[in-house]
Amino acid sequence: MCRANKPDKSVRQVCERTSSLSEKLMERCLNSTITSVNAIEILRELQSLTSEIIFVQKEHSYVSKLMKSLESRKKDLDNFLSSDNYTVHWFEKYGFGITACVPIKEGQQLIRLPRRAVFCVENSSTCLREFITQDNLASSMENVALCLCLLGELYQGDRSTWRDYIRTLPSEYSTFLYMDVADVRLLKGSPIIEKIVSNYLFTCRQYSYFCRHFIENQTVIDIPNFVFCFDDYRWAVSTVMSRSNYIPHLNGKDKIMCLIPVWDMMNHKSGHVTTHYYPEVDELIFCTMEAYKPGDQIFMDYGNRSNDDFFMFSGFIPQVNLNNKLTITLGISSSDSLALTRKQLLQAFGLSVPLKCDLRGDIESMTEFFIFSRIFSMDKDELNKYLVDSESNSTIIKLQLSSFEFNKEIASECKALSFMINRLKLLIAAYGTLLLEDAPEWNQLTLTQQNCERLKHHEINILRSSIENIQYIMDNSYDVINNNLLAVSMNCDSGNLTWNSHSVLILQICFELHDESVKIVVNRLFLSVVTMQSRPLFDGAFQCLLPTNVVDASDLRQIPDNQEVFVHPSTSQSVTIDILEYVDANNHEDAARMHFDEISTSNEATDSSISSLRTVSLHNPDP
């Protein structure tokens, strides 16, 4: 270990105060269980302590010495970068980046770096390397080890062999570690809040852990009047989380986390990854993913990351991200009497509760959501049936439950699809009012606050696309069941009724009567009931498939003899079937609507509408 000088009195006081505050910080971390309800409050308490720590240590922070103007940092970057093909440039929407000096072809090799040019634990000369190998936490977490090595080089100042590279790094970042409570509150409704607070808590816990070690054992770092500052640690963590990559280990099996000078100056654009490591020459090589003219910014694709990863760890939201996703959490209440059975059936398909589903806006990403919702909506008998069936043929049952089509084999299908839509709508409502980029207030927001709004917009778009996917299934099922409703079979044994080019008209109607406080609401869900029953109509003249849970209301209302009315008992939604004689075969729909208007008038309806209308011609059956 290194030998340290005895600190002066003022530094001892700072260390004592730091020790006291870091112990409180550790205690708060250990006693916190983060939920969606308390996440903001926990963050507020943690930042209250870290803000005080930063204030106490403000005269001793090493990273504060990196703070400089854009012009000064540009000069350091220019001194560090040496290439005829590219140079560094400040871009308003991106910050510093790389710009082309000459025409560059797509696929052209632009950067070649040998292993010795990347910053990793093995290439670091800091005396903290010995501490890292002996400490359980540091040796087991490569990102933490790299942070400590970076801090060790920062502490050495001009004596560090990595001084020039460190001088090119920002003095602060736009990562979650620099967000305040007000910023995080803007993310109301987004599941990223819990993720932010959890990661902030982990960082605080790491800092408190190392702070205790460095204060108790002052021989670890041989620097006069040294203080282990929170501001320095969050800077190192942010540097690693936003700029690190991997190269192969010399053993050819493992990977090494590292920082890559020059390469880490390029900004992200969705495309394809063009950075590779070639063991045969032991070099990292970056090739351009598109052609560039002089003055163009040179981009790279950072790889498969969601928007919340970009936001938290890199501090921006890409304009286009085909890899974006939104994780929703689905649970089963402990008060549900069928909770155990539902969980057993979910476990049969490798799913656990609470279930986290990654939605991407496409229907293929909703597989687990469909399975959960169908199981969640089943009654006892249906659950037991599927549980038994899953034991003998789980593959087929899983295909049924994950189907992207209306599954008429599942009695609770409508309930399941309704649950999915309602759940997604509730999630959207939780976001509250969003601020659009063309609003006058937009330019008053900080960059972090603007990214908060962008993140929410993208997440809500995923939820809306998911709703559209479900609605499409319901719309298709609506047409299918309407066709079933029109599957009329002539009953030849029903008597001596004779049909002459009559039309059967099925109306889904909505009445609001003067003398009744009843409003019959039209809803497509009504016709999406899967349990059908063949009903004889008009003295058995023909039969029609109708939902089993509707009741015949023909005797309860003053209706013509050629009309049958069926009403859903719980929602008052209705299906009306009429027999119309002498209808022009070329104008069924207009005749049907005229007929409906007559019904509305005769019932003194104040508000009425046709949700759907289908007609079919019935001719004389063969003798």
VMD Tcl script that draws the C-alpha trace (Angstrom):
set ca {
  {0.00 0.00 0.00}
  {0.98 3.64 -0.42}
  {1.96 5.79 2.51}
  {-0.18 8.90 3.10}
  {0.74 12.20 4.70}
  {-1.08 13.36 7.79}
  {-4.00 15.64 6.77}
  {-4.28 19.17 8.12}
  {-6.99 20.15 10.57}
  {-9.49 21.52 8.02}
  {-9.22 18.36 5.92}
  {-9.72 16.21 9.02}
  {-12.91 18.12 9.74}
  {-14.13 17.58 6.17}
  {-13.31 13.88 6.41}
  {-15.12 13.57 9.74}
  {-18.19 15.30 8.36}
  {-17.98 13.19 5.20}
  {-17.75 10.04 7.28}
  {-20.83 10.98 9.31}
  {-22.89 11.85 6.23}
  {-21.78 8.80 4.25}
  {-22.79 6.54 7.16}
  {-26.25 8.13 7.11}
  {-26.31 7.65 3.36}
  {-25.44 3.97 3.70}
  {-28.10 3.50 6.37}
  {-30.72 5.10 4.15}
  {-29.70 2.87 1.25}
  {-29.91 -0.30 3.33}
  {-33.32 0.60 4.73}
  {-34.96 1.55 1.42}
  {-37.25 -0.66 -0.62}
  {-38.11 1.22 -3.79}
  {-41.63 1.07 -5.21}
  {-43.52 3.16 -7.72}
  {-45.22 4.88 -4.79}
  {-42.18 5.92 -2.74}
  {-39.44 6.23 -5.40}
  {-39.51 10.03 -5.60}
  {-39.45 10.39 -1.81}
  {-36.48 8.03 -1.50}
  {-34.62 9.98 -4.19}
  {-35.37 13.23 -2.36}
  {-33.90 11.84 0.87}
  {-30.81 10.45 -0.88}
  {-30.14 13.69 -2.74}
  {-30.59 15.68 0.44}
  {-27.61 13.78 1.85}
  {-25.50 13.76 -1.33}
  {-26.06 17.50 -1.84}
  {-24.77 18.14 1.66}
  {-21.79 15.88 1.03}
  {-20.97 17.73 -2.20}
  {-21.23 21.07 -0.39}
  {-18.91 19.95 2.42}
  {-16.36 18.61 -0.09}
  {-16.57 21.38 -2.71}
  {-13.04 22.68 -2.06}
  {-11.52 19.22 -2.42}
  {-13.12 17.84 -5.59}
  {-10.65 16.82 -8.28}
  {-13.16 16.82 -11.11}
  {-13.87 20.51 -10.47}
  {-10.38 21.17 -11.83}
  {-11.55 19.76 -15.19}
  {-14.23 22.42 -15.52}
  {-13.41 24.69 -18.41}
  {-15.00 26.70 -21.19}
  {-16.01 25.10 -24.48}
  {-13.06 26.86 -26.12}
  {-10.59 25.41 -23.62}
  {-11.94 21.89 -23.98}
  {-11.95 22.24 -27.77}
  {-8.26 23.13 -27.57}
  {-7.53 20.05 -25.44}
  {-9.44 17.87 -27.89}
  {-7.61 19.31 -30.89}
  {-4.28 18.67 -29.18}
  {-5.28 15.10 -28.42}
  {-6.74 14.24 -31.83}
  {-4.35 14.05 -34.75}
  {-5.84 13.07 -38.10}
  {-6.09 14.50 -41.58}
  {-9.46 12.79 -42.10}
  {-11.46 14.21 -39.19}
  {-11.47 16.82 -36.45}
  {-13.55 17.70 -33.42}
  {-16.46 20.12 -33.70}
  {-19.21 21.50 -31.45}
  {-22.74 20.63 -32.62}
  {-25.67 22.47 -31.08}
  {-27.87 19.37 -30.69}
  {-25.10 16.89 -29.92}
  {-22.29 18.66 -28.13}
  {-18.76 17.79 -29.23}
  {-18.45 15.27 -32.03}
  {-16.28 14.23 -34.95}
  {-16.58 15.94 -38.33}
  {-15.10 14.91 -41.67}
  {-12.26 16.99 -43.15}
  {-12.15 15.09 -46.46}
  {-14.61 12.96 -48.45}
  {-15.04 9.63 -46.65}
  {-16.51 6.50 -48.22}
  {-18.99 4.14 -46.60}
  {-17.14 1.27 -44.93}
  {-13.83 3.15 -44.85}
  {-11.52 2.37 -41.95}
  {-11.35 5.58 -39.94}
  {-9.95 4.64 -36.52}
  {-7.43 1.93 -35.64}
  {-6.37 1.63 -32.01}
  {-4.01 -0.97 -30.53}
  {-4.76 -2.56 -27.16}
  {-2.27 -0.33 -25.35}
  {-4.23 2.78 -26.49}
  {-7.45 1.84 -24.66}
  {-7.96 2.62 -20.98}
  {-8.67 -0.46 -18.86}
  {-7.70 -1.82 -15.46}
  {-4.72 -3.65 -16.95}
  {-3.40 -0.47 -18.61}
  {-3.88 1.72 -15.54}
  {-0.88 2.69 -13.43}
  {-2.80 3.82 -10.35}
  {-1.94 2.40 -6.94}
  {-5.68 1.64 -6.55}
  {-5.09 -1.47 -8.67}
  {-3.79 -3.25 -5.57}
  {-6.87 -2.22 -3.59}
  {-9.14 -3.40 -6.42}
  {-7.63 -6.89 -6.46}
  {-8.10 -7.24 -2.68}
  {-11.55 -5.68 -2.30}
  {-14.54 -7.99 -2.79}
  {-16.84 -5.36 -4.31}
  {-14.31 -3.75 -6.65}
  {-12.89 -7.06 -7.86}
  {-16.33 -8.52 -8.61}
  {-17.75 -5.56 -10.58}
  {-15.71 -4.56 -13.63}
  {-17.52 -1.25 -14.07}
  {-16.70 -0.29 -10.48}
  {-13.09 -1.37 -10.94}
  {-12.79 0.77 -14.07}
  {-14.31 3.75 -12.20}
  {-11.75 3.44 -9.42}
  {-8.88 3.18 -11.91}
  {-10.13 6.31 -13.69}
  {-10.29 8.13 -10.35}
  {-6.78 6.96 -9.54}
  {-5.51 8.50 -12.77}
  {-7.49 11.69 -12.06}
  {-5.89 11.94 -8.61}
  {-2.38 11.67 -10.10}
  {-2.94 14.78 -12.22}
  {0.00 15.59 -14.49}
  {1.83 12.46 -13.28}
  {-0.77 10.25 -14.96}
  {0.10 8.70 -18.30}
  {-3.59 9.21 -19.19}
  {-3.57 12.93 -18.36}
  {-4.18 14.11 -21.94}
  {-7.12 11.74 -22.40}
  {-8.70 12.72 -19.07}
  {-8.45 16.39 -20.05}
  {-10.66 15.67 -23.09}
  {-13.48 14.28 -20.94}
  {-16.47 16.40 -19.86}
  {-16.46 17.69 -16.29}
  {-20.11 16.71 -15.89}
  {-22.71 14.68 -17.75}
  {-26.42 14.49 -18.53}
  {-26.81 11.05 -16.95}
  {-29.33 10.23 -14.22}
  {-26.69 10.96 -11.56}
  {-26.94 14.67 -12.41}
  {-30.75 14.84 -12.42}
  {-32.53 16.48 -9.52}
  {-35.88 15.52 -8.02}
  {-37.75 18.11 -10.09}
  {-36.40 16.57 -13.29}
  {-37.41 13.06 -12.23}
  {-40.90 14.26 -11.31}
  {-41.38 15.21 -14.97}
  {-41.24 11.49 -15.76}
  {-44.51 10.83 -13.91}
  {-46.15 7.72 -15.32}
  {-42.96 6.23 -16.74}
  {-41.52 3.05 -15.18}
  {-38.06 4.58 -15.62}
  {-38.50 6.46 -12.33}
  {-37.96 3.31 -10.28}
  {-34.99 2.39 -12.45}
  {-33.40 5.81 -11.96}
  {-33.87 5.77 -8.20}
  {-32.60 2.18 -7.91}
  {-29.43 3.00 -9.84}
  {-28.93 6.22 -7.87}
  {-29.26 4.24 -4.65}
  {-26.71 1.65 -5.85}
  {-24.24 4.43 -6.68}
  {-24.75 6.04 -3.26}
  {-24.22 2.69 -1.58}
  {-20.99 2.10 -3.50}
  {-19.73 5.56 -2.63}
  {-20.48 5.08 1.07}
  {-18.77 1.70 1.04}
  {-15.55 3.02 -0.51}
  {-15.66 6.19 1.57}
  {-15.59 4.13 4.75}
  {-12.65 2.06 3.46}
  {-10.59 5.06 2.36}
  {-11.19 6.95 5.61}
  {-10.48 3.95 7.83}
  {-7.39 2.99 5.84}
  {-5.69 6.19 4.71}
  {-2.70 4.33 3.31}
  {-4.74 3.21 0.29}
  {-4.30 6.55 -1.51}
  {-0.98 8.39 -1.07}
  {-2.21 11.94 -1.64}
  {-1.83 14.80 0.86}
  {-5.11 16.14 2.23}
  {-7.12 13.65 0.16}
  {-10.92 13.58 0.38}
  {-12.97 10.92 -1.43}
  {-15.59 13.19 -3.00}
  {-19.05 12.15 -4.12}
  {-18.84 14.57 -7.06}
  {-15.69 12.80 -8.26}
  {-17.24 9.36 -7.90}
  {-20.43 10.18 -9.82}
  {-18.26 11.73 -12.55}
  {-16.25 8.52 -12.87}
  {-19.41 6.38 -12.85}
  {-21.00 8.59 -15.52}
  {-17.86 8.48 -17.65}
  {-17.79 4.69 -17.59}
  {-21.54 4.20 -18.11}
  {-21.67 6.60 -21.06}
  {-18.38 5.88 -22.86}
  {-17.28 2.31 -22.12}
  {-17.04 -0.62 -24.51}
  {-15.53 -4.10 -24.50}
  {-12.50 -5.66 -26.13}
  {-11.47 -9.34 -25.99}
  {-9.25 -10.50 -23.15}
  {-5.82 -11.79 -24.07}
  {-7.02 -15.28 -23.10}
  {-9.46 -15.12 -26.02}
  {-12.42 -16.16 -23.88}
  {-13.38 -13.23 -21.65}
  {-14.06 -9.57 -22.40}
  {-12.55 -6.47 -20.82}
  {-14.48 -3.27 -20.15}
  {-12.54 -0.24 -21.30}
  {-12.63 3.41 -22.38}
  {-11.57 4.08 -25.97}
  {-10.03 7.50 -26.70}
  {-11.11 9.31 -29.91}
  {-13.67 6.58 -30.67}
  {-15.74 7.74 -27.68}
  {-16.09 11.21 -29.22}
  {-18.50 10.03 -31.92}
  {-22.21 10.57 -31.42}
  {-24.96 8.02 -32.01}
  {-27.15 7.49 -35.06}
  {-29.34 4.46 -35.73}
  {-27.78 2.26 -38.38}
  {-25.57 -0.76 -37.82}
  {-22.58 -1.48 -35.61}
  {-19.31 -0.96 -37.47}
  {-16.80 -1.24 -34.62}
  {-14.97 -4.55 -34.30}
  {-11.87 -5.91 -32.60}
  {-9.48 -7.97 -34.69}
  {-7.42 -10.37 -32.51}
  {-5.02 -11.18 -35.35}
  {-3.68 -7.60 -35.25}
  {-4.82 -6.90 -31.66}
  {-6.54 -3.69 -32.76}
  {-9.94 -2.06 -32.50}
  {-11.08 -0.84 -35.93}
  {-13.97 1.51 -36.65}
  {-15.41 1.71 -40.17}
  {-17.91 4.33 -41.29}
  {-21.51 3.16 -41.73}
  {-22.21 5.77 -44.44}
  {-20.39 8.17 -46.75}
  {-19.52 11.70 -45.58}
  {-18.67 14.99 -47.22}
  {-16.26 17.49 -45.64}
  {-18.07 19.19 -42.77}
  {-20.47 16.29 -42.13}
  {-20.66 14.86 -38.65}
  {-19.43 11.27 -38.45}
  {-21.74 8.99 -36.50}
  {-21.65 5.50 -35.11}
  {-24.40 3.14 -33.94}
  {-24.11 2.51 -30.20}
  {-25.85 -0.84 -30.54}
  {-29.07 -2.39 -29.29}
  {-30.32 -0.10 -26.53}
  {-33.73 1.10 -25.44}
  {-34.56 4.78 -25.02}
  {-34.45 4.54 -21.24}
  {-30.89 3.18 -21.44}
  {-29.86 6.01 -23.76}
  {-31.55 8.52 -21.46}
  {-30.16 7.23 -18.16}
  {-26.65 6.27 -19.16}
  {-25.87 8.57 -22.09}
  {-28.13 11.54 -21.44}
  {-30.03 11.78 -24.74}
  {-33.00 10.35 -26.65}
  {-32.36 9.27 -30.27}
  {-34.74 10.54 -32.92}
  {-35.20 7.02 -34.28}
  {-34.71 3.85 -32.27}
  {-35.92 0.54 -33.68}
  {-34.77 -1.15 -30.48}
  {-36.92 0.93 -28.16}
  {-39.17 -0.85 -25.68}
  {-41.39 -0.15 -22.70}
  {-41.50 -2.57 -19.80}
  {-44.88 -2.96 -18.11}
  {-45.42 -4.94 -14.92}
  {-48.42 -7.25 -14.51}
  {-49.45 -8.72 -11.18}
  {-52.19 -10.77 -9.54}
  {-53.85 -9.52 -6.38}
  {-53.41 -11.63 -3.27}
  {-57.14 -11.20 -2.67}
  {-57.92 -13.05 -5.92}
  {-59.34 -16.42 -4.84}
  {-57.93 -17.97 -8.03}
  {-54.49 -16.36 -7.71}
  {-52.69 -19.65 -6.99}
  {-54.30 -21.41 -9.96}
  {-53.49 -18.50 -12.26}
  {-49.86 -18.53 -11.13}
  {-49.65 -22.30 -11.64}
  {-50.91 -21.98 -15.20}
  {-48.50 -19.11 -15.89}
  {-45.63 -21.16 -14.48}
  {-46.54 -23.99 -16.85}
  {-45.45 -21.66 -19.65}
  {-42.34 -20.38 -17.88}
  {-43.91 -17.12 -16.68}
  {-43.77 -15.78 -13.14}
  {-45.65 -13.09 -11.23}
  {-45.10 -10.18 -11.18}
  {-44.60 -10.48 -14.92}
  {-42.52 -7.89 -16.76}
  {-43.44 -7.54 -20.43}
  {-41.32 -5.61 -22.91}
  {-43.64 -3.90 -25.40}
  {-42.18 -2.46 -28.60}
  {-45.34 -1.35 -30.39}
  {-45.52 -4.41 -32.63}
  {-47.88 -7.28 -31.89}
  {-45.06 -9.84 -31.79}
  {-43.73 -8.23 -28.60}
  {-47.10 -8.74 -26.87}
  {-46.97 -12.55 -26.63}
  {-46.55 -12.74 -22.86}
  {-49.09 -9.94 -22.37}
  {-51.69 -12.00 -24.27}
  {-50.95 -15.13 -22.24}
  {-51.18 -13.29 -18.94}
  {-54.37 -11.42 -19.85}
  {-56.20 -14.54 -21.00}
  {-55.24 -16.43 -17.86}
  {-56.03 -13.40 -15.70}
  {-59.56 -13.23 -17.17}
  {-60.50 -16.92 -16.88}
  {-63.04 -18.23 -14.39}
  {-62.44 -21.26 -12.19}
  {-63.74 -23.88 -14.61}
  {-61.77 -22.55 -17.56}
  {-58.59 -22.21 -15.50}
  {-58.82 -25.80 -14.31}
  {-59.50 -27.02 -17.85}
  {-56.44 -25.27 -19.26}
  {-54.31 -26.34 -16.32}
  {-55.15 -29.99 -16.98}
  {-54.67 -29.61 -20.74}
  {-51.31 -27.89 -20.26}
  {-49.98 -30.95 -18.43}
  {-50.51 -33.16 -21.47}
  {-49.80 -30.70 -24.28}
  {-48.35 -27.43 -23.07}
  {-47.03 -26.42 -26.51}
  {-50.47 -26.36 -28.15}
  {-52.08 -24.66 -25.15}
  {-49.37 -21.99 -25.12}
  {-49.98 -21.36 -28.82}
  {-53.69 -20.89 -28.11}
  {-53.09 -18.49 -25.23}
  {-50.49 -16.48 -27.16}
  {-52.49 -16.27 -30.38}
  {-52.68 -12.89 -32.10}
  {-56.15 -13.72 -33.39}
  {-59.51 -13.71 -31.67}
  {-59.60 -17.07 -29.91}
  {-63.19 -18.30 -29.89}
  {-62.10 -21.38 -27.91}
  {-61.54 -19.16 -24.87}
  {-64.83 -18.19 -23.24}
  {-63.29 -15.15 -21.55}
  {-61.63 -13.84 -24.71}
  {-63.56 -10.56 -24.76}
  {-62.81 -9.95 -21.12}
  {-59.11 -10.59 -21.73}
  {-58.87 -8.19 -24.66}
  {-60.84 -5.57 -22.76}
  {-58.48 -5.98 -19.81}
  {-55.49 -5.39 -22.08}
  {-56.91 -2.23 -23.60}
  {-58.06 -0.84 -20.25}
  {-54.69 -1.57 -18.67}
  {-52.85 0.23 -21.45}
  {-55.23 3.19 -21.30}
  {-54.64 3.50 -17.56}
  {-50.90 3.53 -18.16}
  {-51.31 6.32 -20.72}
  {-53.50 8.33 -18.36}
  {-50.81 8.14 -15.66}
  {-48.47 10.28 -17.77}
  {-50.78 13.26 -17.57}
  {-50.41 16.17 -19.99}
  {-47.36 16.14 -22.26}
  {-45.53 19.16 -23.61}
  {-45.07 19.20 -27.38}
  {-41.83 20.36 -28.97}
  {-43.63 23.10 -30.88}
  {-45.12 24.55 -27.68}
  {-43.84 28.01 -26.63}
  {-42.74 26.60 -23.26}
  {-40.47 23.99 -24.86}
  {-37.45 26.27 -25.22}
  {-37.71 27.19 -21.55}
  {-36.90 23.60 -20.56}
  {-33.38 22.39 -19.89}
  {-31.92 19.70 -22.16}
  {-32.61 17.07 -19.50}
  {-36.22 18.22 -19.14}
  {-36.70 18.13 -22.91}
  {-35.39 14.58 -22.95}
  {-37.85 13.68 -20.20}
  {-40.70 14.84 -22.44}
  {-39.29 13.02 -25.46}
  {-38.97 9.80 -23.50}
  {-42.61 9.98 -22.41}
  {-43.78 10.66 -25.96}
  {-42.00 7.55 -27.23}
  {-43.37 5.41 -24.42}
  {-46.94 6.58 -24.98}
  {-46.57 5.87 -28.69}
  {-45.69 2.27 -27.82}
  {-48.77 2.00 -25.61}
  {-51.01 3.49 -28.30}
  {-49.62 1.15 -30.96}
  {-50.26 -1.78 -28.63}
  {-53.88 -0.68 -28.18}
  {-54.26 -0.46 -31.96}
  {-52.95 -4.03 -32.27}
  {-55.59 -5.30 -29.85}
  {-58.34 -3.21 -31.41}
  {-57.46 -4.67 -34.81}
  {-58.01 -8.15 -33.41}
  {-61.33 -7.10 -31.94}
  {-62.43 -5.45 -35.18}
  {-61.69 -8.63 -37.10}
  {-63.51 -10.72 -34.51}
  {-66.45 -8.35 -34.78}
  {-66.72 -9.03 -38.51}
  {-66.38 -12.78 -37.98}
  {-69.11 -12.89 -35.36}
  {-71.34 -10.65 -37.43}
  {-71.00 -13.20 -40.19}
  {-71.97 -15.89 -37.71}
  {-74.99 -13.84 -36.72}
  {-75.97 -13.79 -40.38}
  {-75.43 -17.52 -40.84}
  {-79.15 -18.06 -41.23}
  {-80.40 -21.51 -42.03}
  {-83.88 -21.98 -43.44}
  {-86.01 -24.32 -41.41}
  {-87.91 -26.32 -44.00}
  {-89.99 -28.09 -41.36}
  {-91.25 -24.91 -39.75}
  {-94.63 -24.70 -41.39}
  {-96.16 -23.08 -44.42}
  {-94.33 -19.76 -44.38}
  {-93.35 -18.50 -47.81}
  {-90.47 -16.10 -48.47}
  {-90.34 -13.74 -51.44}
  {-87.00 -11.90 -51.72}
  {-87.25 -10.73 -48.13}
  {-84.21 -9.25 -46.37}
  {-83.01 -10.06 -42.88}
  {-81.64 -6.88 -41.32}
  {-79.39 -6.95 -38.26}
  {-79.04 -3.64 -36.47}
  {-77.00 -2.74 -33.44}
  {-79.02 0.18 -32.09}
  {-78.86 2.82 -29.40}
  {-82.00 4.44 -27.93}
  {-82.46 7.06 -25.26}
  {-86.19 7.20 -24.51}
  {-88.12 10.19 -23.13}
  {-89.96 8.16 -20.53}
  {-87.18 5.86 -19.37}
  {-83.85 6.57 -17.73}
  {-82.27 3.88 -19.89}
  {-79.52 4.46 -22.38}
  {-78.62 1.49 -24.53}
  {-74.93 1.89 -25.22}
  {-73.47 0.52 -28.42}
  {-70.15 -1.22 -28.09}
  {-68.29 -3.55 -30.36}
  {-67.42 -5.72 -27.39}
  {-71.00 -6.88 -27.26}
  {-70.77 -8.72 -30.55}
  {-67.38 -10.07 -29.60}
  {-68.87 -12.59 -27.18}
  {-67.61 -16.00 -28.20}
  {-70.21 -18.31 -26.63}
  {-72.86 -18.55 -29.33}
  {-76.20 -20.27 -29.40}
  {-78.48 -21.08 -32.34}
  {-81.80 -19.28 -31.78}
  {-85.03 -20.05 -33.70}
  {-86.61 -16.81 -34.90}
  {-90.06 -15.85 -36.17}
  {-91.92 -19.02 -35.20}
  {-89.01 -21.18 -36.26}
  {-88.87 -19.86 -39.80}
  {-85.09 -19.66 -39.60}
  {-82.28 -19.82 -37.05}
  {-79.54 -17.37 -36.12}
  {-76.43 -17.64 -33.97}
  {-76.56 -15.23 -31.03}
  {-74.54 -14.79 -27.81}
  {-75.91 -17.05 -25.08}
  {-75.96 -14.32 -22.45}
  {-78.46 -12.10 -24.27}
  {-82.12 -12.18 -23.38}
  {-85.08 -11.91 -25.72}
  {-86.62 -8.49 -25.11}
  {-89.20 -8.72 -27.88}
  {-92.09 -9.11 -25.42}
  {-90.89 -6.26 -23.21}
  {-91.11 -3.56 -25.85}
  {-93.73 -2.48 -28.31}
  {-92.19 -3.79 -31.50}
  {-93.54 -5.05 -34.86}
  {-94.20 -8.72 -35.45}
  {-91.35 -8.90 -37.93}
  {-88.74 -7.78 -35.40}
  {-86.71 -9.59 -32.74}
  {-84.75 -7.71 -30.08}
  {-82.05 -9.21 -27.86}
  {-80.46 -7.26 -25.01}
  {-77.34 -7.87 -22.95}
  {-78.61 -7.91 -19.33}
  {-75.68 -6.07 -17.77}
  {-74.87 -3.44 -20.39}
  {-78.26 -2.94 -22.09}
  {-76.55 -3.28 -25.46}
  {-78.92 -4.68 -28.04}
  {-79.09 -6.57 -31.29}
  {-82.20 -6.13 -33.41}
  {-83.15 -8.52 -36.22}
  {-85.84 -7.41 -38.67}
  {-87.61 -9.08 -41.58}
  {-88.29 -6.50 -44.29}
  {-90.52 -7.32 -47.26}
  {-90.39 -5.82 -50.74}
  {-86.98 -4.21 -50.40}
  {-85.13 -3.07 -53.48}
  {-82.32 -5.62 -53.84}
  {-79.94 -2.92 -55.01}
  {-80.56 -0.60 -52.09}
  {-80.62 -2.75 -48.96}
  {-78.54 -0.44 -46.79}
  {-80.51 2.73 -47.51}
  {-83.77 0.88 -46.95}
  {-82.44 -0.50 -43.69}
  {-81.39 2.92 -42.43}
  {-84.79 4.36 -43.35}
  {-86.40 1.52 -41.45}
  {-84.20 2.26 -38.46}
  {-85.18 5.94 -38.52}
  {-88.82 4.86 -38.41}
  {-88.08 2.71 -35.36}
  {-86.32 5.64 -33.67}
  {-89.30 7.89 -34.31}
  {-91.85 5.37 -33.08}
  {-89.85 4.86 -29.86}
  {-89.42 8.61 -29.34}
  {-85.67 8.21 -29.20}
  {-83.75 11.39 -28.46}
  {-80.42 9.92 -29.46}
  {-79.80 6.93 -31.67}
  {-77.12 5.49 -33.89}
  {-76.34 2.43 -35.96}
  {-73.10 0.88 -34.81}
  {-73.17 -1.80 -37.49}
  {-75.52 -2.85 -40.24}
  {-75.57 -6.04 -42.31}
  {-78.25 -7.42 -44.64}
  {-78.80 -10.77 -46.31}
  {-81.45 -11.81 -48.83}
  {-83.60 -14.87 -48.17}
  {-85.30 -16.56 -51.09}
  {-87.89 -19.31 -51.25}
  {-86.31 -22.59 -50.17}
  {-86.35 -25.47 -52.56}
  {-89.47 -27.63 -52.11}
}
mol new
graphics top color blue
foreach p $ca { graphics top sphere $p radius 0.5 }
foreach p [lrange $ca 0 end-1] q [lrange $ca 1 end] { graphics top cylinder $p $q radius 0.2 }
display resetview
